[in-house]
Amino acid sequence: SQQGEEDPQALSIQEGENATMNCSYKTSINNLQWYRQNSGRGLVHLILIRSNEREKHSGRLRVTLDTSKKSSSLLITASRAADTASYFCATGEYGNKLVFGAGTILRVKS
Amino acid sequence: SAVISQKPSRDICQRGTSLTIQCQVDSQVTMMFWYRQQPGQSLTLIATANQGSEATYESGFVIDKFPISRPNLTFSTLTVSNMSPEDSSIYLCSVSGIGANTEAFFGQGTRLTVV
């Protein structure tokens, strides 16, 4: 079952602009993770934020978590054409299972 | 980190047949998972592969359709049985570290088309 919705479903921006993706979830979580998938291949882990954290940075990535609203956002700054991919949030649950959101397709135009 | 080799990377199969997908990890891991990604969709967990015991299946998935083996701590197989076109998906193997807050690593996936 899907954890929740991601919005937008698709996002098209120019190179150099910032991209923001949002994710909502339904249940209590241990953590929330963001993954990137290029062209329907394997997923690459981007960042993990624990349920007791509110914000985390990694390079050009910034993730926020609001457990009261059961939502998270992923910000990619100064986007590049190579950032074109599908982005998924996933909540880490009991037994280290992941429940994925619907995903956002990001296209960065050069 | 963990490096996962998944085979085959893609296959086209006739309906009614079965396909076994292999997942090899470069280190011993406790948790191994199999996911399905239907066309244009997100990932859905099929089952958790447990070493030394039967796999634990998620709601909507059954052992007769998706038998799983886990003979040791570095290897698992997923079989898609009696395939129909609705089984056309990407199947992904994943491993996770020990502990409640660890990232997951994914194989490159097996793109299955059933005709």
Backbone of each chain as ProteinMPNN parsed JSONL, in Angstrom:
{"seq_chain_A": "SQQGEEDPQALSIQEGENATMNCSYKTSINNLQWYRQNSGRGLVHLILIRSNEREKHSGRLRVTLDTSKKSSSLLITASRAADTASYFCATGEYGNKLVFGAGTILRVKS", "coords_chain_A": {"N_chain_A": [[0.858, -1.19, 0.0], [0.404, 2.292, -0.587], [2.02, 4.956, 1.065], [1.339, 7.625, 1.04], [0.596, 10.736, -0.606], [2.578, 12.335, -3.101], [3.564, 15.547, -4.074], [4.581, 17.966, -6.483], [3.11, 15.756, -9.019], [4.559, 15.827, -11.312], [7.293, 17.829, -12.376], [8.736, 20.503, -14.025], [11.571, 22.285, -14.7], [13.971, 24.975, -15.213], [17.468, 24.658, -15.698], [19.52, 25.439, -12.935], [17.519, 26.56, -11.418], [15.57, 26.123, -8.381], [14.181, 23.103, -7.046], [11.305, 21.873, -5.531], [9.839, 19.303, -3.74], [7.085, 17.616, -2.324], [5.859, 15.51, 0.299], [3.5, 13.407, 1.787], [2.433, 11.45, 4.577], [0.913, 8.66, 6.363], [1.057, 7.162, 8.743], [2.611, 6.462, 11.981], [6.136, 6.891, 12.155], [9.559, 5.677, 11.935], [11.55, 6.888, 10.52], [12.092, 9.016, 7.657], [12.768, 8.728, 4.273], [14.443, 9.745, 1.293], [14.626, 8.938, -2.138], [16.178, 8.552, -5.341], [15.397, 7.751, -8.699], [16.6, 6.799, -11.723], [15.443, 6.621, -14.956], [13.755, 4.276, -14.615], [15.359, 2.417, -13.314], [17.472, 1.013, -10.709], [17.063, 2.219, -7.321], [18.505, 5.082, -5.775], [19.766, 6.005, -2.719], [19.156, 9.076, -1.119], [18.859, 10.748, 1.196], [18.272, 10.488, 4.705], [16.011, 11.179, 7.225], [15.43, 11.346, 10.619], [12.703, 10.616, 12.86], [12.752, 12.354, 14.966], [14.052, 14.545, 14.079], [14.102, 17.713, 12.39], [15.095, 19.036, 10.208], [17.404, 18.5, 7.56], [20.519, 18.485, 5.847], [22.259, 17.822, 2.815], [24.748, 18.336, 0.784], [23.48, 19.753, -2.109], [20.953, 19.242, -1.326], [18.07, 19.633, 0.699], [16.152, 18.606, 3.327], [13.072, 18.609, 4.993], [11.082, 17.795, 7.833], [7.925, 17.398, 9.16], [6.377, 16.174, 11.683], [3.982, 16.589, 12.958], [2.255, 17.356, 10.996], [2.546, 15.242, 9.392], [4.262, 15.284, 7.115], [6.752, 15.92, 4.577], [9.431, 17.632, 2.917], [11.462, 17.925, 0.028], [14.116, 19.746, -1.095], [15.888, 20.698, -3.875], [18.617, 22.497, -4.666], [19.863, 24.868, -7.064], [19.525, 23.38, -9.548], [20.49, 20.77, -11.857], [20.866, 19.411, -15.168], [21.42, 16.724, -14.872], [19.995, 16.063, -12.652], [17.552, 15.273, -13.449], [15.056, 12.968, -13.007], [13.095, 10.448, -11.291], [11.701, 11.021, -8.124], [11.344, 9.693, -4.937], [9.684, 9.569, -1.828], [9.997, 7.707, 1.179], [8.776, 5.957, 3.918], [10.264, 4.713, 6.813], [9.578, 1.832, 8.482], [8.489, -0.521, 10.984], [10.695, -3.243, 11.286], [12.337, -2.382, 9.315], [11.089, -2.09, 6.912], [10.11, -0.392, 3.931], [7.801, 2.06, 2.981], [6.558, 3.44, 0.177], [6.029, 6.679, -1.302], [4.046, 8.166, -3.938], [5.676, 9.396, -5.798], [7.616, 11.872, -7.595], [8.113, 13.183, -10.766], [10.855, 14.675, -12.02], [12.004, 17.063, -14.266], [14.727, 18.608, -15.58], [15.55, 21.243, -17.493], [18.03, 22.089, -19.835]], "CA_chain_A": [[0.0, 0.0, 0.0], [1.161, 3.518, -0.635], [1.986, 5.69, 2.309], [0.634, 8.888, 0.881], [0.755, 11.397, -1.879], [3.649, 13.284, -3.317], [3.215, 16.556, -5.06], [3.697, 17.645, -7.609], [3.381, 14.495, -9.685], [5.607, 16.111, -12.287], [7.842, 19.169, -12.226], [9.675, 20.83, -15.084], [12.217, 23.55, -14.359], [15.184, 25.292, -15.928], [18.728, 24.435, -14.992], [19.853, 26.549, -12.05], [16.397, 26.833, -10.518], [15.371, 25.195, -7.279], [13.039, 22.191, -7.177], [10.746, 21.455, -4.249], [8.874, 18.208, -3.801], [6.454, 17.401, -1.036], [5.449, 14.138, 0.561], [2.688, 13.235, 2.99], [2.32, 10.047, 4.985], [-0.284, 8.432, 7.154], [1.227, 6.45, 10.004], [3.811, 6.801, 12.746], [7.319, 6.451, 11.426], [10.886, 5.783, 12.538], [12.319, 7.839, 9.728], [11.602, 9.243, 6.307], [13.922, 8.705, 3.38], [14.231, 10.159, -0.095], [15.374, 8.163, -3.119], [16.125, 8.964, -6.744], [15.397, 6.656, -9.659], [16.855, 7.224, -13.093], [14.971, 5.798, -16.084], [13.213, 2.982, -14.233], [16.388, 1.503, -12.824], [17.51, 0.894, -9.253], [16.94, 3.453, -6.554], [19.679, 5.579, -5.081], [19.404, 6.689, -1.48], [19.614, 10.461, -1.072], [18.952, 11.309, 2.544], [17.381, 9.92, 5.721], [15.753, 12.075, 8.346], [14.797, 10.602, 11.69], [11.43, 11.199, 13.269], [12.985, 13.417, 15.947], [14.763, 15.629, 13.402], [13.204, 18.6, 11.656], [15.713, 19.475, 8.963], [18.684, 17.87, 7.301], [21.126, 18.944, 4.603], [23.311, 17.02, 2.213], [25.101, 18.972, -0.481], [22.422, 20.644, -2.634], [19.663, 18.737, -0.862], [17.585, 20.017, 2.013], [14.928, 17.881, 3.652], [12.394, 18.976, 6.228], [10.101, 16.82, 8.31], [6.947, 17.921, 10.115], [5.626, 14.986, 12.112], [2.632, 16.979, 13.354], [1.47, 17.394, 9.766], [2.892, 14.036, 8.639], [4.694, 15.708, 5.789], [8.17, 16.181, 4.378], [9.735, 18.254, 1.637], [12.825, 17.804, -0.499], [14.517, 20.885, -1.902], [17.146, 20.576, -4.614], [19.001, 23.845, -5.08], [20.721, 25.011, -8.252], [19.343, 22.102, -10.234], [21.286, 20.463, -13.043], [20.195, 18.468, -16.066], [21.627, 15.38, -14.337], [19.015, 15.811, -11.585], [16.339, 14.732, -14.068], [14.826, 11.622, -12.469], [11.936, 10.334, -10.415], [12.081, 11.119, -6.718], [10.367, 9.032, -4.074], [9.862, 9.518, -0.387], [9.647, 6.404, 1.739], [8.815, 5.967, 5.373], [10.844, 3.518, 7.399], [8.674, 1.307, 9.482], [8.952, -1.657, 11.776], [11.356, -4.272, 10.496], [13.08, -1.716, 8.24], [10.347, -2.052, 5.653], [9.872, 0.94, 3.391], [6.534, 2.309, 2.298], [6.904, 4.516, -0.738], [5.05, 7.599, -1.843], [3.74, 7.988, -5.362], [6.804, 9.861, -6.584], [7.582, 13.09, -8.411], [9.002, 13.136, -11.927], [11.512, 15.972, -12.186], [12.73, 17.28, -15.507], [15.508, 19.836, -15.551], [15.886, 21.591, -18.871], [19.283, 22.856, -19.956]], "C_chain_A": [[0.883, 1.225, 0.0], [0.974, 4.272, 0.663], [1.182, 6.965, 2.152], [0.917, 9.477, -0.47], [2.044, 12.206, -1.902], [3.147, 14.324, -4.285], [4.407, 17.46, -5.285], [3.981, 16.262, -8.179], [4.499, 14.661, -10.698], [6.01, 17.571, -12.151], [8.877, 19.387, -13.312], [10.258, 22.211, -14.805], [13.443, 23.764, -15.246], [16.396, 24.998, -15.055], [19.071, 25.668, -14.161], [18.742, 26.908, -11.087], [16.356, 25.791, -9.398], [14.136, 24.336, -7.528], [12.593, 21.768, -5.788], [9.691, 20.388, -4.462], [8.35, 17.941, -2.402], [5.915, 15.988, -0.924], [4.605, 14.125, 1.823], [2.596, 11.75, 3.307], [1.235, 9.908, 6.033], [-0.04, 7.895, 8.549], [2.424, 6.987, 10.781], [5.03, 6.192, 12.068], [8.557, 6.482, 12.306], [11.71, 6.851, 11.83], [11.622, 8.047, 8.394], [12.828, 9.382, 5.405], [13.512, 9.197, 1.99], [15.175, 9.38, -1.005], [15.196, 8.774, -4.496], [16.179, 7.718, -7.613], [15.56, 7.237, -11.051], [16.307, 6.189, -14.059], [14.548, 4.4, -15.677], [14.239, 1.971, -13.786], [16.361, 1.442, -11.307], [17.435, 2.245, -8.57], [18.243, 3.792, -5.862], [19.221, 6.357, -3.855], [19.989, 8.092, -1.472], [19.847, 10.93, 0.359], [17.93, 10.632, 3.451], [17.221, 10.934, 6.829], [14.967, 11.295, 9.395], [13.555, 11.341, 12.184], [11.601, 12.317, 14.289], [13.805, 14.567, 15.371], [13.78, 16.463, 12.598], [13.771, 19.029, 10.317], [17.064, 18.8, 8.827], [19.189, 18.326, 5.938], [22.145, 17.927, 4.126], [23.623, 17.617, 0.86], [24.026, 19.952, -0.928], [21.019, 20.223, -2.185], [19.336, 19.258, 0.53], [16.246, 19.313, 2.227], [14.369, 18.416, 4.955], [11.37, 17.901, 6.567], [9.214, 17.489, 9.348], [6.064, 16.753, 10.54], [4.209, 15.34, 12.549], [1.699, 17.02, 12.148], [1.685, 16.142, 8.925], [3.283, 14.404, 7.212], [6.187, 15.982, 5.773], [8.342, 16.901, 3.044], [11.199, 18.014, 1.302], [13.076, 19.006, -1.397], [15.849, 20.562, -2.558], [17.491, 21.967, -5.109], [19.898, 23.794, -6.31], [20.689, 23.748, -9.092], [20.188, 22.007, -11.503], [20.51, 19.49, -13.913], [20.299, 17.039, -15.533], [20.689, 15.058, -13.184], [17.704, 15.276, -12.143], [16.171, 13.271, -13.675], [13.469, 11.614, -11.793], [12.421, 10.323, -8.979], [10.95, 10.548, -5.866], [10.711, 9.291, -2.617], [9.44, 8.134, 0.076], [9.751, 6.501, 3.25], [9.348, 4.628, 5.868], [9.994, 3.056, 8.557], [9.288, 0.099, 10.17], [9.565, -2.729, 10.885], [12.124, -3.715, 9.313], [12.38, -1.82, 6.895], [10.17, -0.602, 5.23], [8.519, 0.986, 2.717], [6.724, 3.567, 1.488], [5.718, 5.403, -1.065], [4.937, 7.403, -3.341], [4.854, 8.495, -6.272], [6.543, 11.144, -7.353], [8.571, 12.925, -9.547], [9.546, 14.536, -12.136], [12.24, 16.011, -13.516], [13.418, 18.621, -15.411], [15.996, 20.124, -16.961], [17.134, 22.436, -18.912], [19.172, 23.916, -21.039]], "O_chain_A": [[1.993, 1.195, 0.532], [-0.092, 4.232, 1.278], [0.424, 7.338, 3.047], [1.417, 8.801, -1.369], [2.527, 12.688, -0.877], [2.394, 14.017, -5.209], [5.177, 17.699, -4.355], [5.001, 15.658, -7.846], [5.291, 13.745, -10.917], [5.185, 18.435, -11.851], [9.779, 18.571, -13.503], [9.521, 23.19, -14.689], [13.891, 22.851, -15.939], [16.337, 25.086, -13.828], [18.93, 26.799, -14.626], [18.999, 27.504, -10.041], [17.003, 24.745, -9.458], [13.169, 24.784, -8.143], [13.409, 21.353, -4.966], [8.769, 20.552, -5.262], [9.088, 18.031, -1.421], [5.562, 15.356, -1.92], [4.956, 14.762, 2.816], [2.672, 10.905, 2.416], [0.702, 10.899, 6.531], [-0.839, 8.14, 9.452], [3.154, 7.854, 10.301], [4.957, 5.112, 11.482], [8.61, 7.212, 13.295], [12.458, 7.607, 12.452], [10.677, 7.335, 8.054], [13.794, 10.066, 5.743], [12.356, 9.066, 1.588], [16.35, 9.186, -0.695], [14.193, 9.43, -4.778], [16.897, 6.762, -7.319], [14.759, 8.059, -11.497], [16.667, 5.014, -13.988], [14.939, 3.428, -16.323], [13.995, 0.768, -13.876], [15.353, 1.778, -10.685], [17.711, 3.281, -9.175], [18.985, 2.913, -5.423], [18.387, 7.258, -3.953], [21.166, 8.285, -1.777], [20.916, 11.448, 0.684], [16.849, 10.249, 3.003], [18.207, 11.488, 7.316], [13.959, 10.661, 9.084], [13.391, 12.538, 11.949], [10.701, 13.14, 14.465], [14.209, 15.467, 16.107], [12.738, 15.963, 12.174], [13.022, 19.35, 9.394], [17.77, 18.558, 9.806], [18.413, 18.527, 5.004], [22.805, 17.26, 4.923], [22.871, 17.438, -0.099], [23.697, 20.885, -0.196], [20.022, 20.796, -2.625], [20.192, 19.319, 1.412], [15.333, 19.418, 1.408], [15.11, 18.648, 5.91], [10.867, 17.197, 5.692], [9.71, 18.079, 10.308], [5.119, 16.39, 9.839], [3.323, 14.487, 12.516], [0.503, 16.753, 12.265], [1.078, 15.993, 7.864], [2.713, 13.905, 6.242], [6.804, 16.238, 6.807], [7.498, 16.791, 2.155], [12.052, 17.915, 2.184], [12.331, 19.249, -2.346], [16.815, 20.2, -1.886], [16.74, 22.554, -5.888], [20.593, 22.808, -6.556], [21.723, 23.121, -9.318], [20.543, 23.008, -12.124], [19.595, 18.82, -13.436], [19.384, 16.236, -15.715], [20.594, 13.902, -12.773], [16.832, 14.866, -11.377], [17.027, 12.437, -13.967], [12.783, 12.634, -11.728], [13.428, 9.692, -8.656], [9.776, 10.871, -6.048], [11.876, 9.24, -2.22], [8.623, 7.475, -0.566], [10.706, 7.063, 3.785], [8.938, 3.563, 5.407], [9.729, 3.808, 9.495], [10.45, -0.244, 9.956], [9.004, -3.076, 9.846], [12.52, -4.458, 8.415], [13.012, -1.656, 5.851], [10.091, 0.299, 6.065], [8.138, 0.076, 1.981], [7.015, 4.633, 2.031], [4.571, 4.958, -1.104], [5.638, 6.583, -3.934], [4.955, 8.054, -7.417], [5.408, 11.459, -7.711], [9.729, 12.571, -9.327], [8.79, 15.472, -12.397], [12.999, 15.102, -13.849], [12.777, 19.647, -15.187], [16.754, 19.349, -17.545], [17.29, 23.378, -18.136], [20.127, 24.654, -21.28]]}, "seq_chain_B": "SAVISQKPSRDICQRGTSLTIQCQVDSQVTMMFWYRQQPGQSLTLIATANQGSEATYESGFVIDKFPISRPNLTFSTLTVSNMSPEDSSIYLCSVSGIGANTEAFFGQGTRLTVV", "coords_chain_B": {"N_chain_B": [[27.928, 0.407, 3.18], [26.243, -1.46, 0.563], [26.629, -3.625, -2.195], [24.603, -4.683, -4.746], [23.815, -7.293, -6.87], [21.686, -8.043, -9.432], [19.903, -10.394, -11.268], [17.968, -11.714, -14.019], [18.605, -8.644, -15.9], [16.625, -7.824, -17.52], [13.74, -9.309, -19.079], [11.701, -11.027, -21.416], [8.794, -12.76, -21.333], [6.673, -15.603, -21.878], [3.179, -15.806, -21.305], [1.914, -17.726, -18.582], [4.242, -19.012, -17.976], [7.133, -19.226, -15.747], [9.427, -17.121, -13.98], [12.578, -16.816, -12.497], [14.221, -14.633, -10.4], [17.362, -13.467, -9.447], [19.21, -12.364, -6.614], [22.116, -11.072, -5.442], [24.233, -10.216, -2.819], [27.03, -8.26, -1.756], [27.9, -8.548, 0.806], [27.202, -9.934, 4.057], [23.868, -9.781, 5.054], [21.095, -9.028, 7.125], [18.426, -8.289, 6.587], [16.482, -8.675, 3.752], [14.65, -7.572, 0.952], [11.915, -7.713, -1.344], [10.596, -5.842, -3.993], [7.948, -4.591, -6.048], [7.452, -2.723, -8.99], [5.088, -1.422, -10.768], [4.253, -0.409, -14.158], [4.867, 3.017, -14.539], [4.299, 3.501, -11.9], [4.729, 3.636, -8.288], [6.889, 1.999, -5.867], [6.062, -1.137, -4.435], [6.065, -3.169, -1.623], [6.707, -6.585, -1.796], [7.535, -8.813, -0.242], [9.368, -9.803, 2.686], [12.436, -11.333, 2.802], [13.514, -13.919, 4.679], [16.281, -15.329, 6.288], [16.652, -18.733, 6.695], [14.031, -19.194, 7.346], [10.542, -19.07, 6.362], [9.493, -16.65, 3.899], [8.072, -13.424, 4.628], [5.062, -12.211, 3.672], [3.466, -9.387, 2.157], [0.24, -7.817, 2.351], [-1.911, -8.875, -0.196], [-0.105, -10.251, -1.687], [1.035, -13.529, -2.365], [2.508, -16.671, -1.434], [2.343, -18.758, -3.291], [2.247, -17.505, -5.734], [4.471, -15.831, -5.722], [6.997, -17.267, -4.895], [9.744, -17.343, -2.653], [13.19, -17.686, -2.021], [15.781, -17.948, 0.435], [18.616, -18.848, 0.935], [21.018, -18.234, 2.258], [22.939, -15.611, 3.911], [23.606, -13.825, 1.942], [22.219, -14.065, -0.423], [19.277, -14.311, -2.443], [16.262, -15.42, -4.011], [13.542, -14.571, -6.146], [10.619, -15.83, -7.459], [8.437, -15.402, -10.122], [5.445, -16.671, -10.722], [3.466, -18.606, -13.039], [2.864, -16.586, -15.029], [1.166, -13.591, -16.067], [0.133, -10.946, -18.325], [-0.339, -8.834, -16.55], [1.617, -9.039, -14.684], [3.772, -7.769, -15.658], [6.342, -5.733, -14.876], [8.78, -3.843, -12.985], [10.99, -5.54, -10.969], [12.494, -5.344, -7.865], [15.256, -5.92, -5.789], [16.213, -5.438, -2.432], [18.279, -4.373, 0.286], [18.798, -3.91, 3.777], [20.392, -2.272, 6.497], [21.238, -3.231, 9.892], [19.236, -2.127, 12.58], [17.079, 0.629, 13.458], [17.14, 2.944, 11.958], [18.333, 2.995, 9.242], [19.659, 3.238, 5.945], [18.383, 1.974, 2.821], [19.541, -0.247, 0.279], [19.491, -0.794, -3.196], [19.114, -3.208, -5.821], [19.668, -3.122, -9.407], [17.336, -3.768, -10.574], [14.88, -5.835, -12.24], [13.495, -5.846, -15.293], [10.541, -6.935, -16.307], [8.631, -8.238, -18.899], [5.618, -9.548, -19.882], [4.193, -11.493, -22.321]], "CA_chain_B": [[27.115, 0.285, 1.98], [26.145, -2.796, 0.01], [26.49, -3.695, -3.645], [23.641, -5.74, -5.045], [23.75, -7.734, -8.258], [20.382, -8.634, -9.679], [19.855, -10.998, -12.597], [18.422, -10.954, -15.177], [18.251, -7.23, -15.86], [15.337, -7.733, -18.195], [13.335, -10.528, -19.765], [10.372, -11.081, -22.032], [8.347, -14.125, -21.05], [5.347, -15.995, -22.326], [2.217, -16.003, -20.223], [1.818, -19.096, -18.094], [5.55, -19.515, -17.559], [7.667, -18.669, -14.505], [10.762, -16.521, -14.062], [13.258, -16.667, -11.211], [15.126, -13.491, -10.345], [18.375, -13.684, -8.425], [19.75, -11.187, -5.951], [23.359, -11.396, -4.744], [24.763, -9.067, -2.094], [28.472, -8.428, -1.557], [28.176, -8.717, 2.225], [26.1, -10.596, 4.748], [22.838, -8.856, 5.519], [19.982, -9.689, 7.798], [17.132, -7.984, 5.976], [16.382, -8.565, 2.297], [13.275, -7.262, 0.583], [11.56, -7.702, -2.771], [9.594, -4.846, -4.329], [7.429, -4.552, -7.41], [7.117, -1.396, -9.489], [4.299, -1.522, -11.983], [4.561, 0.694, -15.09], [4.459, 4.356, -14.158], [3.866, 3.529, -10.506], [5.751, 3.613, -7.248], [7.297, 0.671, -5.426], [5.241, -1.812, -3.435], [6.781, -4.287, -1.031], [6.102, -7.903, -1.975], [7.809, -9.673, 0.893], [10.66, -9.787, 3.357], [13.072, -12.645, 2.699], [14.148, -14.245, 5.946], [17.22, -16.441, 6.189], [16.342, -19.838, 7.576], [12.591, -19.36, 7.569], [9.744, -18.639, 5.208], [9.356, -15.213, 3.688], [6.891, -12.763, 5.163], [4.427, -11.552, 2.537], [2.576, -8.267, 2.414], [-1.138, -8.018, 1.918], [-2.094, -8.884, -1.642], [0.916, -11.101, -2.295], [0.982, -14.867, -1.779], [3.674, -17.494, -1.687], [2.171, -19.575, -4.492], [2.491, -16.655, -6.886], [5.804, -15.247, -5.611], [7.851, -18.005, -3.961], [11.026, -16.698, -2.361], [14.178, -18.475, -1.287], [16.849, -17.189, 1.102], [19.437, -19.94, 1.468], [22.091, -17.742, 3.116], [22.84, -14.184, 4.244], [24.025, -12.978, 0.824], [21.554, -14.45, -1.661], [17.845, -14.58, -2.405], [15.588, -15.466, -5.306], [12.1, -14.346, -6.24], [10.038, -16.416, -8.65], [7.115, -14.932, -10.519], [4.891, -17.921, -11.238], [2.261, -18.58, -13.866], [2.801, -15.153, -15.328], [0.192, -12.983, -16.964], [0.592, -9.596, -18.687], [-0.427, -7.942, -15.391], [2.852, -9.169, -13.914], [4.803, -6.934, -16.283], [6.753, -4.747, -13.878], [10.17, -3.923, -12.563], [11.118, -6.184, -9.663], [13.729, -4.854, -7.252], [15.757, -6.494, -4.547], [16.744, -4.393, -1.563], [18.792, -4.81, 1.576], [18.832, -2.859, 4.773], [21.266, -2.555, 7.608], [20.618, -3.512, 11.18], [18.917, -0.895, 13.29], [15.814, 1.227, 13.026], [17.327, 4.106, 11.085], [19.381, 2.721, 8.267], [19.198, 3.379, 4.57], [18.256, 0.753, 2.043], [20.274, -0.308, -0.982], [18.682, -1.487, -4.196], [19.654, -3.692, -7.061], [19.274, -2.331, -10.58], [15.991, -4.139, -10.986], [14.616, -6.741, -13.357], [12.337, -5.365, -16.054], [9.84, -8.111, -16.831], [7.501, -8.05, -19.816], [4.913, -10.804, -20.125], [3.422, -11.353, -23.571]], "C_chain_B": [[27.114, -1.165, 1.503], [25.982, -2.7, -1.501], [25.635, -4.905, -3.969], [23.656, -6.039, -6.545], [22.443, -8.478, -8.455], [20.363, -9.157, -11.109], [18.537, -11.708, -12.811], [18.044, -9.484, -15.053], [16.918, -6.991, -16.567], [15.016, -9.065, -18.848], [11.932, -10.328, -20.345], [9.917, -12.527, -21.953], [6.94, -14.367, -21.594], [4.422, -16.153, -21.124], [2.129, -17.475, -19.855], [3.146, -19.683, -17.643], [5.975, -18.838, -16.256], [9.06, -18.116, -14.744], [11.324, -16.416, -12.659], [14.3, -15.573, -11.315], [16.091, -13.706, -9.184], [18.898, -12.358, -7.883], [20.947, -11.609, -5.107], [23.921, -10.135, -4.102], [26.233, -9.317, -1.771], [28.864, -8.547, -0.092], [26.977, -9.399, 2.877], [25.13, -9.563, 5.3], [21.716, -9.641, 6.157], [18.693, -9.526, 7.013], [17.283, -7.911, 4.458], [14.915, -8.433, 1.937], [13.105, -7.343, -0.932], [10.405, -6.733, -2.991], [9.144, -5.031, -5.77], [7.108, -3.105, -7.772], [6.385, -1.565, -10.811], [4.52, -0.294, -12.85], [3.997, 2.032, -14.634], [4.055, 4.506, -12.705], [5.057, 3.573, -9.554], [6.068, 2.17, -6.866], [6.349, 0.152, -4.354], [6.008, -3.025, -2.923], [6.008, -5.575, -1.249], [6.274, -8.719, -0.703], [9.18, -9.379, 1.46], [11.22, -11.196, 3.322], [13.871, -12.904, 3.964], [15.069, -15.446, 5.775], [16.835, -17.514, 7.191], [14.878, -20.024, 7.885], [11.834, -18.863, 6.347], [9.673, -17.118, 5.127], [8.061, -14.706, 4.298], [6.281, -11.905, 4.071], [3.514, -10.419, 2.99], [1.179, -8.6, 1.884], [-1.241, -7.917, 0.406], [-1.089, -9.738, -2.384], [0.926, -12.45, -1.572], [2.156, -15.703, -2.247], [3.544, -18.305, -2.966], [2.503, -18.784, -5.749], [3.934, -16.121, -6.89], [6.654, -16.024, -4.602], [9.227, -17.365, -3.862], [11.925, -17.691, -1.642], [15.208, -17.541, -0.684], [17.778, -18.208, 1.751], [20.565, -19.486, 2.387], [21.958, -16.23, 3.263], [23.252, -13.264, 3.101], [23.206, -13.202, -0.442], [20.073, -14.701, -1.432], [17.33, -14.686, -3.835], [14.105, -15.187, -5.129], [11.632, -14.994, -7.533], [8.674, -15.798, -8.893], [6.479, -16.095, -11.277], [3.659, -17.689, -12.093], [1.934, -17.156, -14.31], [1.673, -14.785, -16.287], [0.696, -11.579, -17.305], [0.546, -8.603, -17.518], [0.814, -8.017, -14.5], [4.001, -8.368, -14.516], [5.118, -5.765, -15.36], [8.267, -4.759, -13.787], [10.172, -4.532, -11.166], [12.488, -5.823, -9.098], [14.012, -5.569, -5.945], [16.379, -5.368, -3.726], [17.265, -5.013, -0.275], [18.855, -3.612, 2.505], [19.783, -3.261, 5.885], [20.488, -2.879, 8.873], [20.338, -2.19, 11.889], [17.723, -0.216, 12.672], [15.993, 2.352, 12.024], [18.514, 3.894, 10.166], [18.804, 2.816, 6.87], [19.105, 2.014, 3.916], [19.064, 0.877, 0.76], [19.491, -1.193, -1.939], [19.54, -2.047, -5.315], [19.141, -2.852, -8.217], [17.91, -2.723, -11.135], [15.973, -5.109, -12.153], [13.349, -6.256, -14.045], [11.707, -6.55, -16.76], [8.671, -7.686, -17.701], [6.902, -9.416, -20.098], [4.006, -10.617, -21.344], [2.507, -12.564, -23.768]], "O_chain_B": [[27.891, -1.989, 1.986], [25.293, -1.818, -2.015], [25.913, -6.016, -3.518], [23.524, -5.138, -7.373], [22.137, -9.426, -7.732], [20.756, -8.459, -12.044], [18.008, -12.273, -11.854], [17.245, -9.121, -14.19], [16.184, -6.06, -16.235], [15.914, -9.856, -19.137], [11.115, -9.569, -19.825], [10.594, -13.421, -22.46], [6.14, -13.443, -21.741], [4.849, -16.586, -20.053], [2.253, -18.353, -20.708], [3.178, -20.733, -17.001], [5.262, -17.983, -15.73], [9.784, -18.595, -15.616], [10.635, -15.979, -11.738], [15.151, -15.585, -12.205], [15.686, -14.079, -8.083], [19.009, -11.369, -8.608], [20.813, -12.402, -4.175], [24.067, -9.107, -4.764], [26.635, -10.458, -1.541], [30.051, -8.638, 0.219], [25.883, -9.432, 2.315], [25.535, -8.59, 5.937], [21.428, -10.775, 5.772], [17.956, -10.488, 6.797], [18.12, -7.167, 3.947], [14.05, -9.083, 2.524], [14.034, -7.074, -1.694], [9.387, -6.778, -2.299], [9.879, -5.564, -6.601], [6.561, -2.357, -6.962], [7.001, -1.821, -11.845], [4.929, 0.753, -12.347], [2.8, 2.16, -14.376], [3.519, 5.545, -12.319], [6.218, 3.551, -9.965], [5.561, 1.233, -7.483], [5.896, 0.897, -3.485], [6.536, -3.812, -3.708], [4.821, -5.665, -0.935], [5.309, -9.248, -0.151], [10.036, -8.787, 0.802], [10.566, -12.144, 3.757], [14.808, -12.167, 4.271], [14.682, -16.457, 5.189], [16.707, -17.247, 8.385], [14.52, -20.939, 8.627], [12.421, -18.306, 5.419], [9.777, -16.409, 6.128], [7.092, -15.447, 4.461], [6.919, -10.967, 3.593], [2.884, -10.48, 4.046], [0.982, -9.523, 1.094], [-0.718, -6.981, -0.198], [-1.212, -9.927, -3.594], [0.839, -12.515, -0.346], [2.722, -15.47, -3.315], [4.538, -18.519, -3.66], [2.993, -19.351, -6.726], [4.539, -15.979, -7.952], [6.997, -15.482, -3.551], [9.794, -16.908, -4.855], [11.481, -18.438, -0.77], [15.479, -16.469, -1.226], [17.738, -18.411, 2.964], [21.029, -20.268, 3.217], [20.985, -15.638, 2.797], [23.249, -12.045, 3.266], [23.488, -12.567, -1.458], [19.659, -15.221, -0.396], [17.904, -14.104, -4.755], [13.503, -15.519, -4.108], [12.195, -14.73, -8.595], [7.857, -15.686, -7.978], [6.939, -16.456, -12.361], [2.915, -16.726, -11.907], [0.873, -16.612, -14.002], [1.291, -15.549, -17.173], [1.599, -11.075, -16.637], [1.309, -7.637, -17.499], [1.027, -7.147, -13.656], [5.084, -8.303, -13.936], [4.266, -4.916, -15.098], [8.943, -5.569, -14.421], [9.437, -4.084, -10.286], [13.509, -5.975, -9.768], [13.125, -5.788, -5.119], [16.996, -4.456, -4.276], [16.763, -6.035, 0.192], [18.951, -2.464, 2.072], [19.954, -4.445, 6.176], [19.259, -2.81, 8.914], [21.127, -1.25, 11.797], [17.389, -0.45, 11.511], [15.05, 2.675, 11.301], [19.556, 4.534, 10.302], [17.632, 2.519, 6.635], [19.673, 1.032, 4.395], [19.245, 1.971, 0.226], [18.909, -2.203, -1.545], [20.547, -1.459, -5.709], [18.289, -1.982, -8.037], [17.395, -2.085, -12.054], [16.916, -5.192, -12.94], [12.269, -6.254, -13.455], [12.279, -7.101, -17.701], [7.832, -6.882, -17.294], [7.609, -10.336, -20.509], [3.173, -9.711, -21.39], [1.78, -12.633, -24.759]]}, "name": "protein", "num_of_chains": 2, "seq": "SQQGEEDPQALSIQEGENATMNCSYKTSINNLQWYRQNSGRGLVHLILIRSNEREKHSGRLRVTLDTSKKSSSLLITASRAADTASYFCATGEYGNKLVFGAGTILRVKSSAVISQKPSRDICQRGTSLTIQCQVDSQVTMMFWYRQQPGQSLTLIATANQGSEATYESGFVIDKFPISRPNLTFSTLTVSNMSPEDSSIYLCSVSGIGANTEAFFGQGTRLTVV"}
